Amino acid sequence: MSLVTLLPFIVLIGAMFLMTRSAKKKQQQAAQMRNEMQPGSGIRTIGGMYATVKEVNEDTVLVDAGPGVDLLFAKNAIGAVLTDDEYNRIVHGVEHDLKSDTEIVPDDASSLTEADEPADDAAALPGDKSVDLGKKDEPAETETAEADKADKAVDAKSDEEPKKTDGDADAK
């Protein structure tokens, strides 16, 4: 046999070796991560649930998923062991103060306005005219006439529509 005919087989065997080697390396890292798990660690399961480890056994892990909720998982079902900062950020929404010098953006815009005086004093300034945005009063006769027209329109619409039943009478 010539070297040219053996070359594709050699390349194929080499590629298979490299792929299995990287897969084994990932499996070893995952097993090491699971073995280093301790009670109190924050975890994420392969299903995406976040919980805190209560007890680690040989093949199982008892986790606390909430107040009064203890779940038993196989060690293989643990997707990642999280650091305390990462777990608190994801589960509790607590950000670690890495940038304490930066300003905090408020939830509402009331603190963004830079008024020198309180809002009550600003509204009471002389020369400001208050604007009434409410509906103006109309004579009582007009209101009752409009209400009667609306009631008649609703009654006419309900007469046009067939009444709904529970479906047993019209079933074929």
Phi, psi and chi 1 to 4 in degrees:
 res  aa     phi    psi   chi1   chi2   chi3   chi4
   1 MET       -  148.8  -74.5 -165.5  174.5      -
   2 SER   -95.3  164.6   69.9      -      -      -
   3 LEU   -67.1  -29.6 -173.9   61.6      -      -
   4 VAL   -67.3  -36.6  175.2      -      -      -
   5 THR   -76.9  -28.2   55.5      -      -      -
   6 LEU   -83.1  -21.1  -69.5  177.1      -      -
   7 LEU   -58.7  -46.1 -172.5   61.7      -      -
   8 PRO   -61.3  -37.6  -22.3   29.9      -      -
   9 PHE   -67.6  -38.3  -67.1  112.8      -      -
  10 ILE   -65.2  -42.4  -66.4  171.7      -      -
  11 VAL   -64.7  -41.6  169.6      -      -      -
  12 LEU   -63.6  -43.8 -176.9   63.7      -      -
  13 ILE   -65.6  -39.7  -69.3  171.5      -      -
  14 GLY   -64.2  -41.3      -      -      -      -
  15 ALA   -65.2  -41.8      -      -      -      -
  16 MET   -63.6  -40.2  -71.7  174.9   55.9      -
  17 PHE   -62.2  -44.7  173.5   74.2      -      -
  18 LEU   -65.9  -38.7  -69.6  175.3      -      -
  19 MET   -67.6  -43.4  -74.0 -170.1  -61.7      -
  20 THR   -69.2  -33.0   56.9      -      -      -
  21 ARG   -64.6  -44.5 -177.8  175.8  170.4 -146.2
  22 SER   -68.9  -35.9   65.6      -      -      -
  23 ALA   -65.7  -41.3      -      -      -      -
  24 LYS   -64.4  -38.5  -79.8 -175.8 -178.0 -179.7
  25 LYS   -64.0  -42.3 -171.1  174.8 -179.5  179.9
  26 LYS   -65.0  -40.1  -74.0 -179.3 -176.7  179.3
  27 GLN   -64.3  -39.6  -74.1  177.6  -13.1      -
  28 GLN   -66.3  -39.9  -72.7  174.4  -11.6      -
  29 GLN   -64.8  -40.8  -72.8  175.7  -16.4      -
  30 ALA   -65.5  -41.8      -      -      -      -
  31 ALA   -65.1  -39.9      -      -      -      -
  32 GLN   -64.6  -42.0 -179.7 -177.2    0.3      -
  33 MET   -61.3  -43.3  176.7 -122.0   -3.6      -
  34 ARG   -67.5  -34.1  -69.5 -179.2 -172.7  116.1
  35 ASN   -73.6  -26.0  -71.4  -26.6      -      -
  36 GLU   -84.9   -0.9  -68.4  175.4   -3.1      -
  37 MET   -64.5  138.8 -147.5  175.1   -3.0      -
  38 GLN  -130.1  158.4  -56.5  175.1   30.8      -
  39 PRO   -59.5  135.1  -26.0   34.3      -      -
  40 GLY    99.5  -10.2      -      -      -      -
  41 SER   -76.6  145.6  -55.6      -      -      -
  42 GLY   -88.1  137.3      -      -      -      -
  43 ILE  -131.4  162.6   60.8  154.6      -      -
  44 ARG  -125.6  128.5 -178.2 -176.3   68.8 -125.8
  45 THR   -80.9  169.7   64.9      -      -      -
  46 ILE   -68.6  -16.1   58.4  174.1      -      -
  47 GLY   -87.3   -6.3      -      -      -      -
  48 GLY    95.6   12.6      -      -      -      -
  49 MET   -91.8  136.2 -174.7  176.4   70.3      -
  50 TYR  -100.0  137.0  -67.1   90.9      -      -
  51 ALA  -156.5  174.0      -      -      -      -
  52 THR  -113.7  135.6  -55.2      -      -      -
  53 VAL   -73.5  129.9  175.5      -      -      -
  54 LYS  -101.7  -40.3  -75.4 -175.3   79.7  172.2
  55 GLU  -151.3  137.3 -177.6  179.3  -44.9      -
  56 VAL  -115.9  123.2  179.6      -      -      -
  57 ASN  -109.6 -170.9  -62.8  -39.8      -      -
  58 GLU   -64.6  -50.0 -173.2  174.7  -34.9      -
  59 ASP  -117.1   -6.7  -67.6  -28.6      -      -
  60 THR  -127.6  162.6   60.1      -      -      -
  61 VAL  -134.4  129.5  177.8      -      -      -
  62 LEU   -96.4  122.6 -177.6   67.3      -      -
  63 VAL  -120.7  154.0  -61.6      -      -      -
  64 ASP  -104.0  110.3 -180.0   22.1      -      -
  65 ALA   -94.1   -6.5      -      -      -      -
  66 GLY   170.3 -179.8      -      -      -      -
  67 PRO   -61.6  114.6  -18.4   27.5      -      -
  68 GLY    79.2   10.0      -      -      -      -
  69 VAL  -116.8  103.9  179.5      -      -      -
  70 ASP  -110.5  130.6  -66.7  -20.9      -      -
  71 LEU  -123.7  147.0  -56.5  170.5      -      -
  72 LEU  -109.4  121.4 -173.9   64.9      -      -
  73 PHE  -119.8  152.6  -78.5   96.1      -      -
  74 ALA   -73.2  148.9      -      -      -      -
  75 LYS   -59.8  -31.5  -90.6 -167.4  177.6  178.8
  76 ASN   -68.4  -16.4  -67.8  -21.0      -      -
  77 ALA   -84.5   -3.5      -      -      -      -
  78 ILE   -85.9  117.1  -53.5  -57.4      -      -
  79 GLY   -83.0  -37.5      -      -      -      -
  80 ALA  -157.8  144.7      -      -      -      -
  81 VAL  -100.5  122.9  177.0      -      -      -
  82 LEU   -97.7  152.8  -52.3  171.4      -      -
  83 THR   -72.9  162.7   62.8      -      -      -
  84 ASP   -61.4  -42.1  -70.1  -22.5      -      -
  85 ASP   -63.6  -43.9  -71.6  -21.1      -      -
  86 GLU   -66.4  -41.4 -174.2  178.1   10.7      -
  87 TYR   -64.0  -45.6 -179.0   76.5      -      -
  88 ASN   -65.6  -35.8  -72.1  -29.3      -      -
  89 ARG   -65.6  -43.0 -180.0 -177.4   57.9   81.7
  90 ILE   -77.2  -49.0  -66.9  169.9      -      -
  91 VAL   -81.7  -46.2  175.0      -      -      -
  92 HIS  -101.3   -9.2  -57.1  -65.9      -      -
  93 GLY    73.1   21.6      -      -      -      -
  94 VAL   -92.2  119.6  176.5      -      -      -
  95 GLU   -92.4  137.7  -70.0  -72.5  -26.7      -
  96 HIS   -76.2  135.8 -175.0   66.5      -      -
  97 ASP   -77.8   79.0  -71.3  -23.1      -      -
  98 LEU   -82.1  -32.0  -64.5  176.0      -      -
  99 LYS  -118.5   77.7  -58.6  175.6 -175.9  174.7
 100 SER   -77.5  -14.9   59.3      -      -      -
 101 ASP   -81.4  -17.3  -63.0  -23.9      -      -
 102 THR   -78.7  154.2   61.0      -      -      -
 103 GLU   -76.3  149.6  -70.3 -173.2   29.2      -
 104 ILE   -95.0  130.5  -62.4  173.5      -      -
 105 VAL   -81.5  124.7  178.0      -      -      -
 106 PRO   -74.4  161.3   26.2  -32.9      -      -
 107 ASP   -75.0  -28.4  -69.7  -21.9      -      -
 108 ASP  -120.6  166.9   60.6  -11.7      -      -
 109 ALA   -92.2    1.3      -      -      -      -
 110 SER   -65.1  -33.2   63.7      -      -      -
 111 SER   -85.2   -5.6   63.6      -      -      -
 112 LEU   -82.7  -20.2  -64.7  176.8      -      -
 113 THR   -81.1  132.9   57.3      -      -      -
 114 GLU  -100.8   71.4  -59.5  -92.6  -18.6      -
 115 ALA   -90.0  137.5      -      -      -      -
 116 ASP   -77.9  -20.9  -67.6  -25.1      -      -
 117 GLU  -126.2  156.7   48.0 -163.4   45.2      -
 118 PRO   -63.0  161.2  -18.0   25.4      -      -
 119 ALA   -63.3  -34.4      -      -      -      -
 120 ASP   -65.3  -41.5  -66.1  -23.0      -      -
 121 ASP   -68.0  -36.8  -65.6  -19.3      -      -
 122 ALA   -66.9  -35.3      -      -      -      -
 123 ALA   -75.2  -23.4      -      -      -      -
 124 ALA   -93.9   11.7      -      -      -      -
 125 LEU   -63.8  139.1  -73.6  177.1      -      -
 126 PRO   -69.8  149.9   23.2  -30.1      -      -
 127 GLY    94.5  -20.3      -      -      -      -
 128 ASP   -82.9  130.6  -74.4  -14.7      -      -
 129 LYS  -100.7  132.5  -65.8 -177.9  179.7  178.3
 130 SER   -79.8  143.1   61.6      -      -      -
 131 VAL  -106.8  127.6  178.4      -      -      -
 132 ASP   -91.2  112.3 -176.3   19.9      -      -
 133 LEU   -95.8    4.2  -61.7  176.5      -      -
 134 GLY   -77.9  168.5      -      -      -      -
 135 LYS   -74.3  135.6 -176.1  177.2  177.4 -177.2
 136 LYS   -75.7  146.4  -61.7 -158.5 -178.3 -133.1
 137 ASP   -71.9  134.0  -68.5  -26.6      -      -
 138 GLU  -110.6  161.0  -64.6  179.6    7.7      -
 139 PRO   -58.8  149.3  -20.1   26.4      -      -
 140 ALA   -63.5  -30.8      -      -      -      -
 141 GLU   -65.7  -40.5  -63.6  171.6    4.5      -
 142 THR   -66.1  -40.6  -50.4      -      -      -
 143 GLU   -64.3  -43.1  -70.8  178.0    4.9      -
 144 THR   -69.7  -33.8   55.8      -      -      -
 145 ALA   -66.5  -41.0      -      -      -      -
 146 GLU   -67.5  -38.1  -71.9  177.8    6.6      -
 147 ALA   -65.5  -39.1      -      -      -      -
 148 ASP   -64.8  -40.2  -70.6  -20.1      -      -
 149 LYS   -63.2  -42.1  -72.9  179.7 -173.8  177.3
 150 ALA   -64.8  -41.1      -      -      -      -
 151 ASP   -63.9  -40.5  -71.1  -19.8      -      -
 152 LYS   -65.5  -38.0  -71.9  178.5 -176.8  177.9
 153 ALA   -65.7  -38.8      -      -      -      -
 154 VAL   -67.9  -41.5  169.8      -      -      -
 155 ASP   -63.9  -40.4  -70.4  -20.4      -      -
 156 ALA   -65.0  -38.9      -      -      -      -
 157 LYS   -68.3  -39.2 -174.1  176.8  179.5 -178.7
 158 SER   -70.7  -27.3   64.4      -      -      -
 159 ASP   -70.4  -32.1  -69.9  -20.4      -      -
 160 GLU   -72.3  -35.8  -66.2  172.4    4.7      -
 161 GLU   -81.1  136.8  -65.3  178.7    9.2      -
 162 PRO   -70.5  147.9   22.8  -29.9      -      -
 163 LYS   -75.5  140.5  -65.8 -172.3  177.6 -178.6
 164 LYS   -85.5  141.6  -65.2 -177.8 -179.2  178.9
 165 THR  -119.3  179.8   61.2      -      -      -
 166 ASP   -80.1    4.4   57.1  -12.8      -      -
 167 GLY    97.1  -12.7      -      -      -      -
 168 ASP   -73.9  -32.9  -67.0  -23.9      -      -
 169 ALA   -72.2  -35.0      -      -      -      -
 170 ASP   -95.8   -0.1  -67.4  -24.0      -      -
 171 ALA   -68.9  139.0      -      -      -      -
 172 LYS  -116.0      -  -68.2 -178.4 -178.8 -179.2
